[in-house]
Amino acid sequence: MYPKENDPYRDTPIRYLGYANEVGEAFRGFIGSRLVHYSYAVASLYMLADTVDKLTKTYEFTP
């Protein structure tokens, strides 16, 4: 698909942002629902950024 390179969304600790909603849900009783909603926002932004990154790389290297 495209040349093998370091993927910051997979190969660095940034990937754990994709699990932010799980951590938020685990602590819902302690942190309240407002912060849980923020944790979903963090996970969603991570997913969106990763998707845009992959689409950009795919269309850059398409012959």
Phi and psi restraints in degrees (range 20) as a CNS / XPLOR table:
assign (resid 1 and name C) (resid 2 and name N)
       (resid 2 and name CA) (resid 2 and name C) 1.0 -143.9 20.0 2
assign (resid 2 and name N) (resid 2 and name CA)
       (resid 2 and name C) (resid 3 and name N) 1.0 160.8 20.0 2
assign (resid 2 and name C) (resid 3 and name N)
       (resid 3 and name CA) (resid 3 and name C) 1.0 -55.2 20.0 2
assign (resid 3 and name N) (resid 3 and name CA)
       (resid 3 and name C) (resid 4 and name N) 1.0 146.4 20.0 2
assign (resid 3 and name C) (resid 4 and name N)
       (resid 4 and name CA) (resid 4 and name C) 1.0 -65.8 20.0 2
assign (resid 4 and name N) (resid 4 and name CA)
       (resid 4 and name C) (resid 5 and name N) 1.0 124.2 20.0 2
assign (resid 4 and name C) (resid 5 and name N)
       (resid 5 and name CA) (resid 5 and name C) 1.0 -149.0 20.0 2
assign (resid 5 and name N) (resid 5 and name CA)
       (resid 5 and name C) (resid 6 and name N) 1.0 168.7 20.0 2
assign (resid 5 and name C) (resid 6 and name N)
       (resid 6 and name CA) (resid 6 and name C) 1.0 -69.5 20.0 2
assign (resid 6 and name N) (resid 6 and name CA)
       (resid 6 and name C) (resid 7 and name N) 1.0 124.5 20.0 2
assign (resid 6 and name C) (resid 7 and name N)
       (resid 7 and name CA) (resid 7 and name C) 1.0 -101.2 20.0 2
assign (resid 7 and name N) (resid 7 and name CA)
       (resid 7 and name C) (resid 8 and name N) 1.0 107.9 20.0 2
assign (resid 7 and name C) (resid 8 and name N)
       (resid 8 and name CA) (resid 8 and name C) 1.0 -64.3 20.0 2
assign (resid 8 and name N) (resid 8 and name CA)
       (resid 8 and name C) (resid 9 and name N) 1.0 -24.1 20.0 2
assign (resid 8 and name C) (resid 9 and name N)
       (resid 9 and name CA) (resid 9 and name C) 1.0 -81.7 20.0 2
assign (resid 9 and name N) (resid 9 and name CA)
       (resid 9 and name C) (resid 10 and name N) 1.0 -12.2 20.0 2
assign (resid 9 and name C) (resid 10 and name N)
       (resid 10 and name CA) (resid 10 and name C) 1.0 -116.9 20.0 2
assign (resid 10 and name N) (resid 10 and name CA)
       (resid 10 and name C) (resid 11 and name N) 1.0 -34.4 20.0 2
assign (resid 10 and name C) (resid 11 and name N)
       (resid 11 and name CA) (resid 11 and name C) 1.0 -100.1 20.0 2
assign (resid 11 and name N) (resid 11 and name CA)
       (resid 11 and name C) (resid 12 and name N) 1.0 4.1 20.0 2
assign (resid 11 and name C) (resid 12 and name N)
       (resid 12 and name CA) (resid 12 and name C) 1.0 -127.1 20.0 2
assign (resid 12 and name N) (resid 12 and name CA)
       (resid 12 and name C) (resid 13 and name N) 1.0 168.6 20.0 2
assign (resid 12 and name C) (resid 13 and name N)
       (resid 13 and name CA) (resid 13 and name C) 1.0 -62.3 20.0 2
assign (resid 13 and name N) (resid 13 and name CA)
       (resid 13 and name C) (resid 14 and name N) 1.0 -10.3 20.0 2
assign (resid 13 and name C) (resid 14 and name N)
       (resid 14 and name CA) (resid 14 and name C) 1.0 -57.4 20.0 2
assign (resid 14 and name N) (resid 14 and name CA)
       (resid 14 and name C) (resid 15 and name N) 1.0 -29.1 20.0 2
assign (resid 14 and name C) (resid 15 and name N)
       (resid 15 and name CA) (resid 15 and name C) 1.0 -58.3 20.0 2
assign (resid 15 and name N) (resid 15 and name CA)
       (resid 15 and name C) (resid 16 and name N) 1.0 -25.5 20.0 2
assign (resid 15 and name C) (resid 16 and name N)
       (resid 16 and name CA) (resid 16 and name C) 1.0 -70.0 20.0 2
assign (resid 16 and name N) (resid 16 and name CA)
       (resid 16 and name C) (resid 17 and name N) 1.0 -15.5 20.0 2
assign (resid 16 and name C) (resid 17 and name N)
       (resid 17 and name CA) (resid 17 and name C) 1.0 -63.4 20.0 2
assign (resid 17 and name N) (resid 17 and name CA)
       (resid 17 and name C) (resid 18 and name N) 1.0 -25.3 20.0 2
assign (resid 17 and name C) (resid 18 and name N)
       (resid 18 and name CA) (resid 18 and name C) 1.0 -65.9 20.0 2
assign (resid 18 and name N) (resid 18 and name CA)
       (resid 18 and name C) (resid 19 and name N) 1.0 -16.3 20.0 2
assign (resid 18 and name C) (resid 19 and name N)
       (resid 19 and name CA) (resid 19 and name C) 1.0 -103.9 20.0 2
assign (resid 19 and name N) (resid 19 and name CA)
       (resid 19 and name C) (resid 20 and name N) 1.0 9.6 20.0 2
assign (resid 19 and name C) (resid 20 and name N)
       (resid 20 and name CA) (resid 20 and name C) 1.0 -58.5 20.0 2
assign (resid 20 and name N) (resid 20 and name CA)
       (resid 20 and name C) (resid 21 and name N) 1.0 -38.0 20.0 2
assign (resid 20 and name C) (resid 21 and name N)
       (resid 21 and name CA) (resid 21 and name C) 1.0 -65.6 20.0 2
assign (resid 21 and name N) (resid 21 and name CA)
       (resid 21 and name C) (resid 22 and name N) 1.0 -33.9 20.0 2
assign (resid 21 and name C) (resid 22 and name N)
       (resid 22 and name CA) (resid 22 and name C) 1.0 -66.1 20.0 2
assign (resid 22 and name N) (resid 22 and name CA)
       (resid 22 and name C) (resid 23 and name N) 1.0 -41.3 20.0 2
assign (resid 22 and name C) (resid 23 and name N)
       (resid 23 and name CA) (resid 23 and name C) 1.0 -65.6 20.0 2
assign (resid 23 and name N) (resid 23 and name CA)
       (resid 23 and name C) (resid 24 and name N) 1.0 -42.7 20.0 2
assign (resid 23 and name C) (resid 24 and name N)
       (resid 24 and name CA) (resid 24 and name C) 1.0 -58.9 20.0 2
assign (resid 24 and name N) (resid 24 and name CA)
       (resid 24 and name C) (resid 25 and name N) 1.0 -44.4 20.0 2
assign (resid 24 and name C) (resid 25 and name N)
       (resid 25 and name CA) (resid 25 and name C) 1.0 -65.4 20.0 2
assign (resid 25 and name N) (resid 25 and name CA)
       (resid 25 and name C) (resid 26 and name N) 1.0 -37.5 20.0 2
assign (resid 25 and name C) (resid 26 and name N)
       (resid 26 and name CA) (resid 26 and name C) 1.0 -63.4 20.0 2
assign (resid 26 and name N) (resid 26 and name CA)
       (resid 26 and name C) (resid 27 and name N) 1.0 -31.5 20.0 2
assign (resid 26 and name C) (resid 27 and name N)
       (resid 27 and name CA) (resid 27 and name C) 1.0 -105.9 20.0 2
assign (resid 27 and name N) (resid 27 and name CA)
       (resid 27 and name C) (resid 28 and name N) 1.0 17.0 20.0 2
assign (resid 27 and name C) (resid 28 and name N)
       (resid 28 and name CA) (resid 28 and name C) 1.0 -52.0 20.0 2
assign (resid 28 and name N) (resid 28 and name CA)
       (resid 28 and name C) (resid 29 and name N) 1.0 -42.2 20.0 2
assign (resid 28 and name C) (resid 29 and name N)
       (resid 29 and name CA) (resid 29 and name C) 1.0 -65.8 20.0 2
assign (resid 29 and name N) (resid 29 and name CA)
       (resid 29 and name C) (resid 30 and name N) 1.0 -23.6 20.0 2
assign (resid 29 and name C) (resid 30 and name N)
       (resid 30 and name CA) (resid 30 and name C) 1.0 -97.4 20.0 2
assign (resid 30 and name N) (resid 30 and name CA)
       (resid 30 and name C) (resid 31 and name N) 1.0 -34.5 20.0 2
assign (resid 30 and name C) (resid 31 and name N)
       (resid 31 and name CA) (resid 31 and name C) 1.0 -104.0 20.0 2
assign (resid 31 and name N) (resid 31 and name CA)
       (resid 31 and name C) (resid 32 and name N) 1.0 -13.4 20.0 2
assign (resid 31 and name C) (resid 32 and name N)
       (resid 32 and name CA) (resid 32 and name C) 1.0 86.9 20.0 2
assign (resid 32 and name N) (resid 32 and name CA)
       (resid 32 and name C) (resid 33 and name N) 1.0 162.4 20.0 2
assign (resid 32 and name C) (resid 33 and name N)
       (resid 33 and name CA) (resid 33 and name C) 1.0 -72.0 20.0 2
assign (resid 33 and name N) (resid 33 and name CA)
       (resid 33 and name C) (resid 34 and name N) 1.0 -26.4 20.0 2
assign (resid 33 and name C) (resid 34 and name N)
       (resid 34 and name CA) (resid 34 and name C) 1.0 -61.5 20.0 2
assign (resid 34 and name N) (resid 34 and name CA)
       (resid 34 and name C) (resid 35 and name N) 1.0 -47.3 20.0 2
assign (resid 34 and name C) (resid 35 and name N)
       (resid 35 and name CA) (resid 35 and name C) 1.0 -69.1 20.0 2
assign (resid 35 and name N) (resid 35 and name CA)
       (resid 35 and name C) (resid 36 and name N) 1.0 -29.4 20.0 2
assign (resid 35 and name C) (resid 36 and name N)
       (resid 36 and name CA) (resid 36 and name C) 1.0 -63.6 20.0 2
assign (resid 36 and name N) (resid 36 and name CA)
       (resid 36 and name C) (resid 37 and name N) 1.0 -41.4 20.0 2
assign (resid 36 and name C) (resid 37 and name N)
       (resid 37 and name CA) (resid 37 and name C) 1.0 -62.8 20.0 2
assign (resid 37 and name N) (resid 37 and name CA)
       (resid 37 and name C) (resid 38 and name N) 1.0 -38.8 20.0 2
assign (resid 37 and name C) (resid 38 and name N)
       (resid 38 and name CA) (resid 38 and name C) 1.0 -63.7 20.0 2
assign (resid 38 and name N) (resid 38 and name CA)
       (resid 38 and name C) (resid 39 and name N) 1.0 -36.3 20.0 2
assign (resid 38 and name C) (resid 39 and name N)
       (resid 39 and name CA) (resid 39 and name C) 1.0 -65.6 20.0 2
assign (resid 39 and name N) (resid 39 and name CA)
       (resid 39 and name C) (resid 40 and name N) 1.0 -34.2 20.0 2
assign (resid 39 and name C) (resid 40 and name N)
       (resid 40 and name CA) (resid 40 and name C) 1.0 -67.2 20.0 2
assign (resid 40 and name N) (resid 40 and name CA)
       (resid 40 and name C) (resid 41 and name N) 1.0 -36.9 20.0 2
assign (resid 40 and name C) (resid 41 and name N)
       (resid 41 and name CA) (resid 41 and name C) 1.0 -63.7 20.0 2
assign (resid 41 and name N) (resid 41 and name CA)
       (resid 41 and name C) (resid 42 and name N) 1.0 -42.6 20.0 2
assign (resid 41 and name C) (resid 42 and name N)
       (resid 42 and name CA) (resid 42 and name C) 1.0 -61.5 20.0 2
assign (resid 42 and name N) (resid 42 and name CA)
       (resid 42 and name C) (resid 43 and name N) 1.0 -47.4 20.0 2
assign (resid 42 and name C) (resid 43 and name N)
       (resid 43 and name CA) (resid 43 and name C) 1.0 -64.1 20.0 2
assign (resid 43 and name N) (resid 43 and name CA)
       (resid 43 and name C) (resid 44 and name N) 1.0 -38.9 20.0 2
assign (resid 43 and name C) (resid 44 and name N)
       (resid 44 and name CA) (resid 44 and name C) 1.0 -67.1 20.0 2
assign (resid 44 and name N) (resid 44 and name CA)
       (resid 44 and name C) (resid 45 and name N) 1.0 -41.0 20.0 2
assign (resid 44 and name C) (resid 45 and name N)
       (resid 45 and name CA) (resid 45 and name C) 1.0 -65.1 20.0 2
assign (resid 45 and name N) (resid 45 and name CA)
       (resid 45 and name C) (resid 46 and name N) 1.0 -38.2 20.0 2
assign (resid 45 and name C) (resid 46 and name N)
       (resid 46 and name CA) (resid 46 and name C) 1.0 -60.3 20.0 2
assign (resid 46 and name N) (resid 46 and name CA)
       (resid 46 and name C) (resid 47 and name N) 1.0 -47.8 20.0 2
assign (resid 46 and name C) (resid 47 and name N)
       (resid 47 and name CA) (resid 47 and name C) 1.0 -61.5 20.0 2
assign (resid 47 and name N) (resid 47 and name CA)
       (resid 47 and name C) (resid 48 and name N) 1.0 -43.5 20.0 2
assign (resid 47 and name C) (resid 48 and name N)
       (resid 48 and name CA) (resid 48 and name C) 1.0 -64.2 20.0 2
assign (resid 48 and name N) (resid 48 and name CA)
       (resid 48 and name C) (resid 49 and name N) 1.0 -44.8 20.0 2
assign (resid 48 and name C) (resid 49 and name N)
       (resid 49 and name CA) (resid 49 and name C) 1.0 -62.9 20.0 2
assign (resid 49 and name N) (resid 49 and name CA)
       (resid 49 and name C) (resid 50 and name N) 1.0 -41.9 20.0 2
assign (resid 49 and name C) (resid 50 and name N)
       (resid 50 and name CA) (resid 50 and name C) 1.0 -64.5 20.0 2
assign (resid 50 and name N) (resid 50 and name CA)
       (resid 50 and name C) (resid 51 and name N) 1.0 -42.4 20.0 2
assign (resid 50 and name C) (resid 51 and name N)
       (resid 51 and name CA) (resid 51 and name C) 1.0 -63.2 20.0 2
assign (resid 51 and name N) (resid 51 and name CA)
       (resid 51 and name C) (resid 52 and name N) 1.0 -46.0 20.0 2
assign (resid 51 and name C) (resid 52 and name N)
       (resid 52 and name CA) (resid 52 and name C) 1.0 -62.5 20.0 2
assign (resid 52 and name N) (resid 52 and name CA)
       (resid 52 and name C) (resid 53 and name N) 1.0 -41.0 20.0 2
assign (resid 52 and name C) (resid 53 and name N)
       (resid 53 and name CA) (resid 53 and name C) 1.0 -60.4 20.0 2
assign (resid 53 and name N) (resid 53 and name CA)
       (resid 53 and name C) (resid 54 and name N) 1.0 -46.3 20.0 2
assign (resid 53 and name C) (resid 54 and name N)
       (resid 54 and name CA) (resid 54 and name C) 1.0 -67.2 20.0 2
assign (resid 54 and name N) (resid 54 and name CA)
       (resid 54 and name C) (resid 55 and name N) 1.0 -40.5 20.0 2
assign (resid 54 and name C) (resid 55 and name N)
       (resid 55 and name CA) (resid 55 and name C) 1.0 -63.9 20.0 2
assign (resid 55 and name N) (resid 55 and name CA)
       (resid 55 and name C) (resid 56 and name N) 1.0 -43.1 20.0 2
assign (resid 55 and name C) (resid 56 and name N)
       (resid 56 and name CA) (resid 56 and name C) 1.0 -61.3 20.0 2
assign (resid 56 and name N) (resid 56 and name CA)
       (resid 56 and name C) (resid 57 and name N) 1.0 -45.9 20.0 2
assign (resid 56 and name C) (resid 57 and name N)
       (resid 57 and name CA) (resid 57 and name C) 1.0 -65.7 20.0 2
assign (resid 57 and name N) (resid 57 and name CA)
       (resid 57 and name C) (resid 58 and name N) 1.0 -37.9 20.0 2
assign (resid 57 and name C) (resid 58 and name N)
       (resid 58 and name CA) (resid 58 and name C) 1.0 -64.5 20.0 2
assign (resid 58 and name N) (resid 58 and name CA)
       (resid 58 and name C) (resid 59 and name N) 1.0 -46.2 20.0 2
assign (resid 58 and name C) (resid 59 and name N)
       (resid 59 and name CA) (resid 59 and name C) 1.0 -77.1 20.0 2
assign (resid 59 and name N) (resid 59 and name CA)
       (resid 59 and name C) (resid 60 and name N) 1.0 -21.5 20.0 2
assign (resid 59 and name C) (resid 60 and name N)
       (resid 60 and name CA) (resid 60 and name C) 1.0 -68.3 20.0 2
assign (resid 60 and name N) (resid 60 and name CA)
       (resid 60 and name C) (resid 61 and name N) 1.0 -37.7 20.0 2
assign (resid 60 and name C) (resid 61 and name N)
       (resid 61 and name CA) (resid 61 and name C) 1.0 -102.1 20.0 2
assign (resid 61 and name N) (resid 61 and name CA)
       (resid 61 and name C) (resid 62 and name N) 1.0 9.5 20.0 2
assign (resid 61 and name C) (resid 62 and name N)
       (resid 62 and name CA) (resid 62 and name C) 1.0 -78.2 20.0 2
assign (resid 62 and name N) (resid 62 and name CA)
       (resid 62 and name C) (resid 63 and name N) 1.0 125.2 20.0 2
